[in-house]
Amino acid sequence: MSFFTTMRSSDQQSFPSRKGGDYIRDLDWVLLAAAGAATVMGSLLVWSASRADLASPTDPQSYLKKHLINVVLALILGFIASRLDHRWLRAYTPVIYVISVFSLLLPFVPGLGTKIAGAQAWIQLPGGFTIQPSEFMKIAVILMMAVILAEKDRVTEEPKDKDVRLALIVAVLPLLIILMQNDTGSVLILGSVTVAVIAVSGARTTWVVGLLVSTVVGILLAIQLGLLKQYQVDRLTSFINPTADASSIAYNSTQARIAIGGGGWFGFGLFHGPQTQGRFVPVNESDFIFTVAGEELGFIGAAILILLLGIVLWRAVMIAMKADDMYGRLVATGIVAWLAFQMFENMGMALGIMPITGVPLPFVSAGGTSMMATWIAIGLLENIRLHSQQQLP
Amino acid sequence: MRDRSMLRLMVLGVLVFSLVLTLFARLFYLQVIESAKYESASANNSVREIVRPAVRGLILDQAGRPIVSNRTTLEVTVDRVALAREKDDGEAVLNRLALLLGTPVEKINDRLKTCGAEGAKPPPVCWNGSAYQPVPVANGIDPQTAINIMERSTDFTGVTAQLHANRIYPAPFNVNAAHILGYLGPVTESQLEAQGNSDAYDRLRRTDIVGRSGLEAQYDDALRGKPEVTSLAIDTAGHVTEKLGENAATPGNYLVSTIDARLQSVVESQLVNAVQRARSQGYPGKSGAAVVIDVTNGNVLAMASYPTYDPAIWVGGVTKKQYDALKSSDSLSSNAIQGTFAPGSTYKVVSTAAAGKQGFNLGGYYGCPEQYKAGNQTFRNFESHGYGTISLARALEVSCNTVFYGIADTMWKRGGGLDADRTAPDPIANMAKSFGLGTKTGVDLPGESSGRVASRLFKAENWDAKKDSWCANALDGYSETRKTNAKLADFYTALDKENCADGFRWREGDALNAAIGQGDTSVTPLQMAMVYSAIANGGTVYQPRVVKGIIGPEGKVVKNFTPEVKSTVAASKSTLAFLQRALPGVTLRGSGETPFAGFPLGQIPIASKTGSAQVTGNKVSTSWFASFAPANNPKYAVVMMVTEGGTGSKTSGPSVRKIYEALFGVNGRSVNPARSVLVGGAPKLDLPKVRSDGTPVAPKGKNSGVRG
């Protein structure tokens, strides 16, 4: 029903009866269904990946339970985000931004921060929960840039250079902090978001070209640096132990590809992937979650997962296109760029076409912050859609 | 500008779409196109097998007596994976274990090292198996020690005491039969390679113990059974995550040999007696062999080789010292099937058959002068006797060489003499081949020699192969040898010069020597036994057997071997009948008379032929005694030989007589089949019974051969 509602909505835009709208009816149900299905699949995969890690004295379901709590919290936050008033949101965006930048610095505070997989990007909370502020930072940067670049609200006018400069400063400041945290994946994603938002804002072509060039150079440099590190790590581990060192980057990438390749058309079935259950692939409940999908659900299952996330991106692009103001469009654009590059980086790493940087797979990976941030993004997309439909004449 | 914004948004959309498409394409490539490559990689990553070999099948003698059996002993194994999880890598556990077993801890540590690892001792000290397989460190421990280990399991993490089956040799009637039974040893690299990349659960594994010689090797597949294999999925830390599968063990099948333990025991001790008889005459008597064949089907009833070894020495692996001692004593190979020897006068039956085929009158009379002149060479009778003109039968009885020289000389000249080419007729060699000489008998034992038949063709082919080195040596003049011994170098040079020039020629002397089993002809004692069996049974050369059947561990007959004919002798019935009539004369009034003095030949006529073969380099001849009996209704063929043992009659003959006494139940002049060493007076044709619990039904009491 949701799909047709969406199709019809464009025809009905001219009818005054649309004014006022209906929250439930006007939601993009396709977007919600795709994101929800991806979250369900993700929970199963997290369950399968984590139960192998938990030895008998621990409850093998404990990780799953924590994950489900996170999902519930994320859905609540997403719902709130969809109901926020635009004026309120725009007014408080600077506050959100400043708080985010400060929280980004918290992992550096001794006793508060935790280093996971080499990145000093987590805040330790009681009860075994951790928060990764850089995930929220992505939202804050998108909102802040949108506020600055859509300031004039005259859609035909291109943003002034000083606005673009300000937007850039707003983006680069957290980017530098994240870079210091060694979280290369988030840097790549924030960079892509920045370029996409500035481009869609209608900024002068010189800005876009200049940014694209510097981003590509920056990404190339980062990959280059990443590769250099991998090369060094490989050389070191192969010197110490010629066969298999579980910490070697080459080993991770090989094991990930063995897991995915082994799955074939239909996979080994949930809970039956030898690589997954044998814990041969590291962090397979988060960074390498896609290997679990590949091995246990096979090509069919993994392709469905890509398709679900693809649908989310398609709906987000549609929302950006139909947004009634520049603010909405820029927020939706930022979310598209964020989710698209994060998905590509995560899956591409498991498939061996992207360098290994630890980023979670949106909706799927374990990790509360990421889950919450992506569902807030869904809430914001719905918010923009509802706003566009309600503001129509 | 709104349009620019929209355009750029569309570009972003296309970019996102292409990213998603890229992921699809890559996923498809990895999972569908390259899937096969990764499937096996994943399987190797995480599956470990725990293998418990099946209990090996027994080997029974023809009457059902176990001659190779198993004994379960308590074995201590150490699981290195479990040790590695200990805080001190299991050092404390191993120290405690060493104290309990009373062995130095270094010895246990040496045993636990994987072969090929740094600092590992050579096998059998090091562990030749997988890291996940518990390593046996002590065998045959007493039950109290085992109980100690099992009760204090917290002190002995990873240490287990369990039952383990080892080969034992019940040795009924003190039988040895080492060369027939063979022994076990670790699987060889070539065996592992030969099976390729098999992943069958019953494939050979590096830890497997397999038959390495004799019946243990020949029938390894049947005896070994199938192991119990548990496949476990393990994770990177070595923890078991899942039991993937389990194959139950299938115990090995039982072999039923044609060998009779009691007869074998008699033959073994009589062979030793013959060797001692040779030595008491002042001869070296270095080695020997004896074979008893059932002429009606080619079954080997007994087969002994001297010197021999204790088969039990191999149980649990031999030390390097033991192995070197076995090697240097020449006791590892079987003289009965692997040793080849000049047959001497026992070969005259072949020449006689060839003469019959060539139209020589078998009933005729031939000159037996003291010596025979061929060209400028003189060939003498053994011990230089002349008998005047005698019948061919008499020539066999007294083993007159010159009669056979005359016959061979005539054949050689008929065949074209010195200038005949290599394809010219060679009646004696052809007859020998039809008797199965020069080729393997096909006995079901590994490592058999084929022997050699001297002939025109052999000489020509030998020259083809060796002429280059002969000619080179003749030119060089043995310069190396010349430095130390000029005389020897001259001799060798002259020899090679001659060989180089016309070593391909089948000379008159070659033909004469060949007729009396000298020269290049060599045979295995088993081959000779098959020749006499064929004469006895009217011309059938059977493929000799050592195993007559295979029985499952629960008593079901798996295989019943039937006699197989290898060849038919190319001699007429009348020629064979002539030999059957003539050979008992050897025992009655010829060269075999002395050892059979007082034997009831009237009731059991013995057909025999003695042989005293000259061997280049040995001063003392090889003693042969080949025979079959009863000559009028042949049942058994008995052949015995002793190298450097003197005459056939003096050294081997008396022992062959004892074997016949045992076979027929002869005591003095009385014959009583009930006294035969064979239960029931004859070899059993059917297979003995094995009960469903695996116990063979063997003769009881005195006939069991087991004391107590």
Interface residues (C-beta under 8 A of the other chain):
Chain A: A52 V155 T156 E157 E158 A196 A199 V200 S201 G202 V208 A246 Q255 R257 I258 A259 I260 G261 G262 G263 G264 W265 P274 Q275 Q277 G278 R279 F280 G294 E295 G298 F299 A302 A303 I306 L309 G310 L313 W314 V317 A320 M321 M326 R329 T333 V336 A337 A340 F341 M343 F344 M347 G348 L351 G352 I353
Chain B: M1 R2 R4 S5 M6 R8 L9 M10 V11 L12 G13 L15 V16 F17 L19 V20 T22 L23 F24 R26 L27 F28 L30 Q31 V32 E34 S35 K37 Y38 E39 A41 S42 A43 N45 S46 V47 A233 I234 D235 T236 A237 T241 E242
